[in-house]
Amino acid sequence: MRKLPLFTAAAAVTALLAAVPAVASAGTTGAAGKAAALAPTGALPPLDPAALKAAIGGLPNATVTGAILKVSGSAGNWQGVSGVRDVRTKAPVPANGRFRIGSVSKVFTAALMLQLVHDGKVDLDRTVQHYVPGLLPKAYPPITVRQVLNHTSGLPTDGNLGFGDADWFVAHRLDSWTMRQIVADGVRYPMAAAPGTVQQYNGLNYWVAGVVIEKVTGRTYQDEVTRRIIRPLHLKDTFALDRRDPRLPGPHAHGYVAVQENGKTVLRDVSRQSPWPAAEGGLISSTSDLTRFISALFRGRVVPKPELKEMFRVPDVPYKGHDNCVISKTPGRACFGLGLARFESSNGVVAWGKSGSRPGYTTGLMATRDLSRVIAYSLNATGNKDGSEGPYVVRIAAATFDPTLTSGH
């Protein structure tokens, strides 16, 4: 199963914010303790409009054709666009444009599962095998819902159904698979690790979670996330479409994938593509809706606060691999909670969020616990998720959280 690096540029961007385990002080209680837990820890840099504009400047080019960046929160607000919505017409990127959010969908999925926990329909520490008998091979050990959501399941990472190079994707972008089909492909292989012993980012976990949600509720994932999250929060730009619906509704910048044809690089429009990743990465949204969503989430309006704390609970286990959780005060330790990852920049600012990508679209969503700073961005990257847009992500992070990321200090 292909594992998407947290910021899609594995080497360059893993270094942009250091992830460390979230451990609250046992001696901090009451209102002071709550404030300490929510504070960004370090000093947020003041917003610099010139730096923000430069972070997404110089578009379009061969790597990124368009960008949207929205920064909000009590520490300041800024919004900007760069590049073009269509390389043929050269029309500008719409500030209210919608885009495919890829693995940022996992935050919605984890929140949805925790709503089911609150309702008594799911227990985080009961097994996937209990909720969906036969989904996993009999030879597999018991795997809990919690382990699936925090990437400590140990499930294999070898499946490749739905993935291919740029030429393959252009030819197959309208093909689709059910979540059960993706899971069945992924579990043909031996376990990668014993459950609960290590953390390893793996999209298969969230397809399993999606199947659990459908089994427990008796509804499709798309219906349930719309009914429980999208509609109550009035997320008018957010869609969970059927896998056979390739539309990107409403205003949007086109997404492109670069392919080689007759010795030349050609951009192929992949705006229309199946949202088959569903619970793992199939949603559509906008920077405004993502900002609204994470703000409501952190305030306890999406997941009740007793369950919300689970999203910020990072297991005390090693991280397996070098795609995430590499640069840290405790290198090689886990950095994912349930749906969210913890980041700490060199200046001590702590934020939580997620990034994601689909061909033609790279997305990020990050916020401090007190919501003093929230960032949401979309880049129309042409590299078919190869991470070549990484320098733009680094510049965005530098302009919003830690200027030293691009200063050489």
VOPA-716710 format. One line per 4 residues: their letters; for each residue x, y, z of C-alpha. Coordinates in steps of 0.2 Angstrom, whole numbers, plus 2048, in hexadecimal, padded with zeros to 3 digits. Layout:
a = X/Y/Z; ...;
END
This chain:
mrkl = 800/800/800; 808/810/7FB; 80B/81B/80A; 809/82E/806;
plft = 816/839/810; 80E/845/81C; 813/854/811; 815/84A/801;
aaaa = 827/84F/7FF; 82F/842/80A; 841/848/80C; 83F/85B/80A;
vtal = 82F/85D/814; 831/851/822; 83E/85D/828; 832/86C/828;
laav = 829/868/838; 830/85C/845; 823/850/84C; 825/84B/85E;
pava = 819/841/86A; 80B/84B/873; 80E/849/885; 804/854/891;
sagt = 80C/859/8A2; 805/84E/8AF; 807/85C/8BB; 7FD/869/8B1;
tgaa = 7EA/86A/8B6; 7DB/875/8B6; 7DA/885/8AB; 7EC/887/8AA;
gkaa = 7EF/876/8A4; 7E2/878/896; 7EA/888/890; 7FB/87F/890;
alap = 7F4/871/886; 7ED/87C/879; 7FB/889/878; 806/888/868;
tgal = 815/886/875; 821/891/86A; 81F/8A2/864; 815/8A3/854;
ppld = 81E/8AF/847; 814/8BE/842; 80B/8BC/831; 816/8C3/823;
paal = 80B/8C7/814; 81B/8C8/809; 821/8B7/80F; 810/8AF/80C;
kaai = 80E/8B6/7FB; 820/8B0/7F7; 81C/89F/7FE; 810/89B/7F0;
gglp = 817/8A7/7E3; 81F/8A4/7D2; 810/899/7CB; 80C/891/7C0;
natv = 81C/887/7BC; 820/875/7B7; 81E/86F/7C9; 80F/878/7D0;
tgai = 801/881/7C5; 7F7/889/7D3; 7F6/88C/7E5; 7EA/892/7F3;
lkvs = 7F0/896/804; 7E5/89C/813; 7EC/8A0/824; 7E0/8A5/832;
gsag = 7DE/8A5/845; 7E0/8B1/853; 7F2/8B5/84E; 7ED/8BC/83D;
nwqg = 7E5/8B8/82C; 7EB/8B8/81A; 7E5/8B0/80A; 7ED/8AF/7F9;
vsgv = 7ED/8A6/7E9; 7FA/8A3/7DB; 7FB/89C/7CA; 7ED/897/7BF;
rdvr = 7DD/88D/7C0; 7DF/887/7AE; 7F0/886/7A4; 7E7/889/794;
tkap = 7DC/898/798; 7E9/89F/7A5; 7DA/8A4/7B0; 7DF/8A7/7C2;
vpan = 7DD/89B/7D0; 7CC/89E/7D9; 7CF/8A2/7EC; 7BF/898/7F0;
grfr = 7C5/889/7E5; 7C1/878/7EA; 7CE/86A/7E9; 7D1/857/7ED;
igsv = 7D8/856/7FF; 7E0/845/7FE; 7E5/83E/80F; 7DE/84E/819;
skvf = 7CE/843/817; 7D6/838/825; 7D2/846/831; 7C0/846/82D;
taal = 7C0/833/82E; 7C8/832/83F; 7BC/83F/845; 7AD/835/83E;
mlql = 7B3/826/847; 7B5/82F/857; 7A3/835/856; 79E/822/855;
vhdg = 7A8/81F/864; 79F/82D/86D; 78E/825/868; 793/814/86E;
kvdl = 794/80C/85D; 7A7/809/85D; 7B4/806/86A; 7C5/80B/866;
drtv = 7CC/7FC/86E; 7C1/7EF/866; 7C8/7E6/857; 7C5/7E9/845;
qhyv = 7C1/7D6/844; 7B3/7D9/850; 7AB/7E7/846; 7AE/7DF/835;
pgll = 7B0/7CD/836; 7BA/7C6/827; 7C1/7D6/821; 7D2/7D1/827;
pkay = 7DA/7C0/824; 7D8/7B4/832; 7EB/7B3/834; 7EC/7C5/839;
ppit = 7ED/7C9/84C; 7DF/7D4/854; 7E0/7E6/84E; 7D7/7F3/857;
vrqv = 7CE/802/850; 7DA/80E/85A; 7E9/805/852; 7E1/808/840;
lnht = 7DE/81A/844; 7F0/81E/84B; 7F9/813/83E; 7FF/806/84B;
sglp = 7F5/7F8/843; 805/7F0/83B; 7FA/7ED/82B; 804/7E9/81B;
tdgn = 80A/7F7/810; 80C/7ED/800; 7FB/7EF/7F7; 7FB/7FA/7E7;
lgfg = 7EA/7FA/7E1; 7E5/80B/7D9; 7F7/811/7D9; 803/813/7CA;
dadw = 80E/81F/7C1; 808/82F/7B8; 804/827/7A8; 7FA/819/7B1;
fvah = 7F0/826/7BB; 7EB/830/7AC; 7E5/821/7A3; 7DC/81A/7B3;
rlds = 7D7/82A/7BC; 7C4/825/7BA; 7C6/813/7C1; 7C0/810/7D2;
wtmr = 7C0/803/7E0; 7B6/800/7F0; 7BF/802/801; 7BC/7EF/803;
qiva = 7C5/7EC/7F3; 7D4/7F6/7F8; 7D5/7EE/809; 7D4/7DC/801;
dgvr = 7E2/7E1/7F6; 7ED/7E8/804; 7EA/7D9/810; 7F1/7CC/804;
ypma = 802/7CF/80C; 809/7CB/81D; 808/7D7/82B; 815/7E4/82B;
aapg = 816/7E5/83E; 80E/7DE/84E; 7FF/7EA/852; 803/7F8/85F;
tvqq = 816/7F6/85E; 81B/803/851; 812/811/847; 813/811/834;
yngl = 809/81D/82A; 7FE/812/81E; 7EE/816/814; 7E8/805/816;
nywv = 7E3/809/828; 7D7/816/823; 7CE/80B/816; 7CC/7FE/824;
agvv = 7C5/80C/82E; 7B9/811/820; 7B3/7FF/81F; 7B0/7FF/832;
iekv = 7A6/80F/831; 79B/808/823; 798/7F8/82C; 794/800/83D;
tgrt = 788/80D/836; 780/804/827; 784/813/81C; 791/817/810;
yqde = 7A0/821/816; 79B/82F/80A; 78A/830/811; 790/82F/823;
vtrr = 79E/83C/822; 791/848/819; 784/845/826; 78F/846/835;
iirp = 79C/853/831; 79A/85C/820; 788/861/821; 787/866/834;
lhlk = 797/871/832; 78F/879/822; 79F/874/818; 797/87A/807;
dtfa = 7A7/877/7FE; 7AA/865/805; 7A5/855/7FC; 7A6/843/7FF;
ldrr = 7A1/83C/7ED; 79D/82B/7E8; 7AD/822/7E0; 7A5/822/7CF;
dprl = 7A2/835/7CF; 7B2/83E/7C9; 7AC/850/7CA; 7B4/85E/7D3;
pgph = 7A5/868/7D6; 7A5/87B/7D6; 7B4/887/7D4; 7C5/87F/7D3;
ahgy = 7D6/87F/7CC; 7DA/871/7C0; 7E5/864/7C6; 7F3/85D/7BA;
vavq = 7FF/84F/7B8; 80F/850/7AE; 812/842/7A2; 81E/83F/794;
engk = 818/83E/782; 823/83D/773; 832/844/77D; 828/852/784;
tvlr = 820/856/795; 80E/858/794; 801/85D/7A1; 7F2/852/7A2;
dvsr = 7E2/859/7AA; 7DD/84D/7B8; 7D1/858/7C1; 7C4/84B/7BE;
qspw = 7C9/83B/7C7; 7C0/82E/7D1; 7C0/832/7E4; 7C1/820/7E8;
paae = 7CD/822/7F6; 7BE/827/801; 7C2/826/814; 7D5/826/810;
ggli = 7D5/835/804; 7C6/838/7F9; 7BE/848/800; 7BD/859/7F7;
ssts = 7BE/869/800; 7C5/87B/801; 7D0/885/80C; 7C1/88E/814;
dltr = 7B8/87E/818; 7C8/875/81E; 7CB/884/829; 7B9/883/830;
fisa = 7BB/871/832; 7CB/871/83D; 7C5/880/847; 7B5/877/84B;
lfrg = 7BE/867/84F; 7CB/86E/85B; 7BC/877/864; 7B3/867/867;
rvvp = 7A5/86A/85B; 7A8/85B/850; 7AF/84E/85C; 7A9/850/86F;
kpel = 7B8/855/87A; 7BA/844/883; 7BD/83C/872; 7C6/84A/86A;
kemf = 7D5/848/876; 7D8/837/86D; 7DC/840/85D; 7EB/848/866;
rvpd = 7F1/839/86F; 801/833/866; 806/821/86B; 817/81F/873;
vpyk = 81E/813/866; 82C/814/859; 828/81A/847; 82C/80E/839;
ghdn = 834/815/82A; 83A/826/824; 82B/82E/81C; 825/837/82C;
cvis = 82A/83A/83E; 83C/83C/839; 842/84C/83F; 83D/84E/851;
ktpg = 843/851/863; 840/83E/864; 845/838/853; 83C/829/84C;
racf = 82E/829/859; 81C/82A/854; 814/83A/850; 802/836/84A;
glgl = 7F3/836/856; 7E2/831/84F; 7E1/83A/83E; 7EC/848/843;
arfe = 7FF/84A/844; 809/854/850; 816/861/84A; 822/86B/853;
ssng = 82D/878/84A; 83E/87D/84F; 838/88C/858; 82D/881/863;
vvaw = 81C/885/85A; 811/875/85C; 803/872/84F; 7F8/863/84A;
gksg = 7F2/85F/839; 7F3/854/829; 7F8/856/817; 7F2/84C/808;
srpg = 7F3/84A/7F5; 7EA/843/7E6; 7F2/845/7D5; 7F1/858/7D0;
yttg = 7ED/85D/7E2; 7F8/85F/7F2; 7EF/865/802; 7F4/86A/814;
lmat = 7EA/86E/823; 7F3/873/834; 7EE/87C/843; 7F5/880/855;
rdls = 7E9/879/862; 7E4/88A/868; 7E0/88F/855; 7EB/89E/856;
rvia = 7F1/898/845; 7E9/88D/838; 7EF/88A/827; 7E7/881/818;
ysln = 7EE/880/807; 7ED/878/7F6; 7FA/876/7E9; 7F7/870/7D7;
atgn = 806/865/7D6; 80A/85C/7C6; 815/84F/7CC; 808/841/7CF;
kdgs = 80C/842/7E2; 81F/840/7E0; 822/84E/7ED; 82A/85B/7E1;
egpy = 81F/868/7E8; 828/866/7F9; 831/877/7F8; 821/880/7F7;
vvri = 81A/877/807; 82A/87C/810; 828/88E/80B; 816/88E/811;
aaat = 81B/886/822; 82A/893/824; 81E/8A1/821; 811/89B/82D;
fdpt = 81A/892/83B; 82D/893/83A; 837/8A0/82F; 847/897/832;
ltsg = 842/888/827; 847/892/818; 854/89D/820; 862/890/822;
h = 863/893/834;
END
